[in-house]
């Protein structure tokens, strides 16, 4: 599905992915350097919408990362806008 989605729609889709244990593809900026980080095929552990963060887990090695929602610019090949 191509196109652009609002950040609140992305957060809803992340919540659905968490419930059904679906894998997601996320591209975001690193907070300190602005480097682009790509998470392909990661599972959503939890989403803290009030704090604006999402925790992801790599199914291959179990690595866990926390991503700030405002820094995500692409979610499942859809552009994210504010």
Secondary structure, DSSP 8 states (H G I E B T S, - for coil): --SEEEHHHHHHHHHHHHHTT-EEEEEEE-TTT--EEEEEEEEEEEEETTTTEEEEEETTT--EEEEEGGGEEEETTEEEE-
